[in-house]
């Protein structure tokens, strides 16, 4: 994300330099577009942030040490696209308090649904609570972020290792 912001600043600086040094009207138009584009996406994201739906799908049971597939479903019921969405996914083992946070970057097209998978697991047994703590909508350069509503918990139970028993009667 920092690289995107740095790249935008360098590109904006080059356009301003070309405008000042050569008097290029094309560079001036590009510099203005680079300023207007992030600001133009702000009203779109403000409208979209209340309507975007987030859901987490996780397997009910997982094995200890194995990473299970967790799916984040983003549903965009509007006609507005969300080209850059960052979801902060947190897993917490409710038995021992182990915590893990990952960021997922994705998008959601208009009137569509986007499913993003990631691998999460635990080395310890217990009930794993999986939640999307934060959803942030960004412009194409990642400069301006708008928080969206989140309420997407899920849970998975990590079972202990089992082994076959030999019984002699």
C-alpha positions in Angstrom: 0.0 0.0 0.0 2.9 2.4 0.8 4.4 1.6 -2.6 1.2 2.6 -4.3 1.2 6.0 -2.5 4.9 6.5 -3.2 4.4 5.7 -6.9 1.5 8.2 -7.1 3.6 10.9 -5.4 6.5 10.3 -7.8 4.2 10.3 -10.9 2.5 13.5 -9.7 6.0 15.1 -9.1 7.1 14.1 -12.6 4.0 15.6 -14.1 4.4 18.9 -12.2 8.1 19.1 -13.1 7.3 18.5 -16.8 4.6 21.2 -16.6 7.0 23.7 -15.0 10.1 22.9 -17.0 8.7 22.4 -20.5 5.3 24.1 -20.1 3.6 20.9 -21.3 -0.2 21.1 -21.2 -0.5 17.3 -21.5 1.5 16.9 -18.3 -0.6 19.5 -16.6 -3.8 17.7 -17.6 -2.3 14.4 -16.3 -1.3 16.1 -13.0 -4.8 17.4 -12.6 -6.3 14.0 -13.4 -4.1 12.4 -10.8 -5.5 14.8 -8.2 -9.1 14.6 -9.2 -9.3 10.8 -9.6 -8.9 9.9 -5.9 -11.2 12.8 -4.9 -13.8 11.7 -7.5 -13.9 8.2 -6.0 -14.7 9.5 -2.5 -18.4 10.1 -3.1 -18.7 6.7 -4.7 -17.2 5.0 -1.7 -19.2 7.0 0.8 -22.4 5.8 -1.0 -21.1 2.2 -1.2 -19.9 1.8 2.3 -23.3 1.2 3.9 -24.5 -1.2 1.2 -21.5 -3.5 0.9 -22.2 -6.9 2.5 -19.5 -9.0 4.0 -19.8 -12.7 5.0 -17.3 -15.2 6.3 -17.6 -18.9 5.5 -15.4 -21.3 7.4 -15.4 -25.1 7.9 -17.2 -26.2 11.1 -14.4 -28.5 12.1 -10.7 -28.4 11.3 -7.7 -30.6 12.2 -5.0 -29.4 14.5 -2.0 -28.0 12.5 -3.9 -28.0 9.2 -4.8 -24.7 7.6 -8.4 -24.7 6.6 -9.9 -22.7 3.7 -11.8 -19.6 4.9 -13.8 -17.7 2.3 -14.7 -14.0 2.5 -17.8 -13.2 0.4 -18.3 -9.5 -0.6 -21.6 -8.6 -2.2 -22.0 -5.3 -4.0 -25.7 -4.7 -4.7 -25.2 -1.2 -6.2 -24.2 -0.1 -9.7 -21.0 1.4 -8.3 -17.7 -0.5 -8.5 -15.3 -0.9 -5.5 -11.9 -1.4 -7.2 -9.8 -1.7 -4.1 -11.0 -3.2 -0.8 -8.9 -4.1 2.2 -10.3 -6.6 4.7 -8.6 -7.2 8.0 -9.4 -10.8 9.1 -8.7 -11.8 12.7 -8.7 -15.3 14.1 -8.7 -15.8 17.8 -8.5 -19.1 19.6 -11.0 -18.8 22.4 -9.3 -21.5 24.5 -5.8 -20.1 24.8 -6.2 -16.5 23.4 -3.9 -17.1 20.3 -4.5 -14.3 17.8 -3.6 -13.9 14.2 -4.4 -10.9 11.9 -4.2 -10.9 8.1 -5.0 -8.3 5.5 -6.8 -9.3 2.3 -6.9 -7.0 -0.8 -9.8 -7.6 -3.2 -12.4 -5.8 -5.3 -16.2 -6.0 -5.9 -17.8 -5.3 -9.3 -21.3 -3.7 -9.6 -24.2 -6.0 -8.9 -21.9 -8.8 -8.2 -20.4 -11.1 -5.6 -16.7 -11.6 -5.0 -15.3 -14.6 -3.1 -11.7 -14.5 -1.8 -10.1 -17.5 -0.1 -7.3 -17.6 2.4 -5.8 -20.3 4.5 -6.1 -20.0 8.3 -5.4 -22.5 11.0 -4.2 -23.1 14.5 -1.6 -25.3 16.1 -3.7 -25.7 19.2 -7.2 -27.2 19.8 -10.1 -25.0 20.6 -12.8 -22.9 19.1 -11.5 -20.5 16.6 -13.4 -17.2 16.1 -12.9 -15.8 12.6 -14.1 -12.2 12.0 -13.6 -9.4 9.6 -12.6 -6.6 11.9 -12.3 -3.8 9.3 -13.3 -3.2 5.7 -11.8 -0.2 4.0 -12.6 1.1 0.5 -9.7 2.8 -1.3 -9.3 4.7 -4.5 -7.2 3.2 -7.3 -4.0 4.6 -5.9 -4.8 3.7 -2.2 -4.6 7.3 -1.0 -8.1 7.9 0.5 -9.7 5.1 2.6 -13.3 5.0 3.7 -14.4 2.6 6.4 -17.3 0.3 5.6 -19.6 -1.4 8.1 -18.5 -4.9 9.2 -20.3 -7.6 11.1 -19.1 -10.9 9.8 -18.2 -13.4 12.5 -17.7 -17.1 12.0 -16.3 -20.0 14.0 -14.5 -23.2 13.5 -13.5 -25.9 16.0 -10.0 -27.4 15.9 -10.1 -31.0 17.0 -7.2 -32.8 18.8 -5.2 -35.4 17.0 -6.8 -38.8 17.2 -5.2 -42.2 16.8 -6.6 -45.7 16.4 -6.9 -47.8 19.5 -6.0 -51.4 19.8 -8.0 -53.3 22.3 -7.3 -56.8 23.5 -10.1 -58.6 25.3 
